[in-house]
């Protein structure tokens, strides 16, 4: 007797499948904010992991203290802030915040720690060299590293936006190991051909490249189309003397 057929298509269509965004202690928290805003604008759900070290960086770069008990209010304030530190720069709706689920970095029993938890992949932005080493070596010392290891073993998309310079030999070897394991190694290197006129433009370029690697549509930067546009100039340059 054949087992009864179970139609899983309807089950899968209603299942939440977020992107996990891991934020490590490297400088560059505006990159993370731009990525999260881009995911929410694209209608994607987000599972957020903020490492202990990144809280200190966030406090130093923005003045925002990210608290477990008040994470939603702190996240709203953070996402609304521009890269220049100006508050209330971006609108953040309650509907968008409802698409975010937060997991404490010390919660190794959290949903994303298991390969059976449905996610689309993981974006680590910014990624410190300590985080890179931990993921490359499979240390899983906290939830962020554990989820990255799970992402690799499940053959899901892992984007590592490393933010450090210069890079020493051990870190370069760790990055090669991540590449060989299937991760996308994406240095946080802003480009200037998109006509940046503000620090937010440079931040959004890096965030946009992270979303490109995740194949998430966005409009964060002007793409190269094979034609020179004069950079950020708004008028023709004067003739040379």
N, C-alpha and C positions, 0 to 999 in steps of 0.2 A: 504493500500500500504506500503510495507516494505521500510525503508530508504535505500538509496544506500550504498553498502559496501565500506568502505574505507580501503585500504591496507596500514597499518601503518608500516609494516616491512621495506619497503624501506626508509621511512622517518626516522625511528629510526636508521637504519644502517649508515646513513650519519650524524647523530647528534653528536655534540661534547659533551662528558660526562666526565668532568675532576674530579680529586681529588682536593678538597680544602685543602690547607696546611695553617694552622694558626700558626703564630709564636708570642708567648707572650713574656713578659719581663724577664722570668727566664734565668739564665745562661745556656748556652748550645747551642748557635747558630750553632756550627759545626754539631750537630745532625740534625738540620733542613736542612743544606746544603746537608748533605749526603742523607737524605730522598728525597729531590727534585731531586738530581742527579740520585738516584735509580729509581724514578718514570719515569723520562725522558728517562733513559736507557732502561726501560721496554716498551717504546712507549706510556706511559700514558700522557694525557694532565693535566696541573696543573693550578688551580686558586690560586693565592697567596695573603694572607692577612698578613701584617706586622704591629703589634700594635705599638702605639707610644712609649710605654715603651721598646719594643724590639729593637727599633732603637738605644736607648742609650746603651743597652747591646751589640748590634752588633758593635757599634763604639768602645766600651771599649774592646771587645774581639778580634776584627779584625782590627780596625782602619778605617773601611769602613763606610762612611756616606750614609745611604740609603735615596734617595731623590725621591719624587713622580715624579718630572719632568724628572728625569734621571734614573728611576728604572731599565730599561733594562741593561744599562751599569753597574750600581752598582751591579745588580744581577749577571751579567757575571763575574765581578771581585770576588764577594763573592763565587760563586760556583766553581771557578777555584782555590780557596785558600785551602790549606791543613789544617788539624786540628792543626798542629804545627805552623801555621801562614805563611808558605812559599807560596808566590804567584805563579800563573801559574802551580800549581801541577796537576790539572785535566783539560783535554780539554773540552771546552764548545762550541758547534757548534751553528751557526745561526739557523739551523733547529730545534735544541732542544729548544732554546730560543723562537722560534716562537710558541711553544706549551704551553707557559706560558702566562696567563692573570693576570694582577695585579689589585687589588681593594684596594683603600685607606681605612684605618681602620675607618675613620669617615663617609664613604659613606653608610648610612643605606638604601639607595635606590638601592644599587648594585644588580647585578643579583642574587648572591647566597643568598641574604636576603629573597628570596621567595622560597617556597616549589615547585613552578612550574618550577624553574630553574633546568635543568637536571644535576645532579652530581652523582658520584658513592659513595661519602662519604666524611668525613673530618678527617684530621690528625692534631692534635694540638701538635706541637713539637718545642721547649719544652713548657710545660704548667706550668705556675707559680701557686702558691697557690691562688693568687687573681683571676686568670683566672678560676681555678677550682671552687672557690666559686661562681663566677659570673654565670658560666654555670649551676652549681648544683641548684642555686636559681632562674635561669631563668631571670637574670637581663637585659641581652641584652644591656649593656651600650655602646658597640661599635659593629662594624661589625663582629669581630671575635666571640664574645659571641652570637650575633644574629644568625649567621650561625650555630653555634653549637646547639643552641636551635631548629632551623629548622631541622637540621640533626636528632636530637632525635625524634621530632614530626613526621617526615616522615619515621621513622624506618629505617634510613640508617646507615651505619657503621660509628661510631665515635670512634677514638682512641685518648686517652689522655695520652701523655707521660709526666707525672708529674716529675719535677726536683726540689726537695727540700729535705733537711734533717736537723734535725729530723722533723717528722710530729707531729703536735699537734692534740688535740682531735677534734676541729672544722673541720680541713682539712680532717682528717680520716672519719668523718661523711659525708663530702661533697663527698669524693671519693666513699663511700658506696652508696650514693644517685645516683651518676653517674652510678655505676655498676648496680644498680637496674633499672635504666632508660634504660639500654641496651648498655651503652658505654663500651669500652674495656679500663680498667685502666692499663697503662703500665709504671711503674716506669723506669726512665732512669738509669738502673743498669747494667753496663757492666759486662760481664763474662770473665773468663780467660782461660777456657778449650779450646777455639778455637785457642790457640797458639799465642796470641797477642805479637808482638815485637815492636809496635809503637803506639803512641797515636791515630793515625788514625784507627788502628784495633779496639780499644775500642769504638771509636765513631761509626764505621761502624757496630759493633755488635748491638748496641742499635737501630741504624737506620734500620738494617736488621730485628730486631724483630718488629719494627713498620710496616714495609712492610709485614712481615709475617701475622700480625693481619689484614692487609688490603687484604691479599691473592694476593699480587703482587709479581711475581717471581723476584729473584735477586741472585747475587753471592757475597754479601757483607761480609759473614763470613763463616768459616768452620763449618759445622753442626756435631753434635754428632752422631756417628755411633755405639756406644757401645764398642769401643775399645780404650784403653789408647794409647796415641801417644807421651807421654813425654813432653807435653806442648810446649813451644817455643824453646826447645833445638834442636840444629842442629846436635848434636853428642851424643853418649852414655855417660851417667854420669860415672865418675870414680868409681871404686870399693870403698866401705867403708873401712876405715883402720881397 
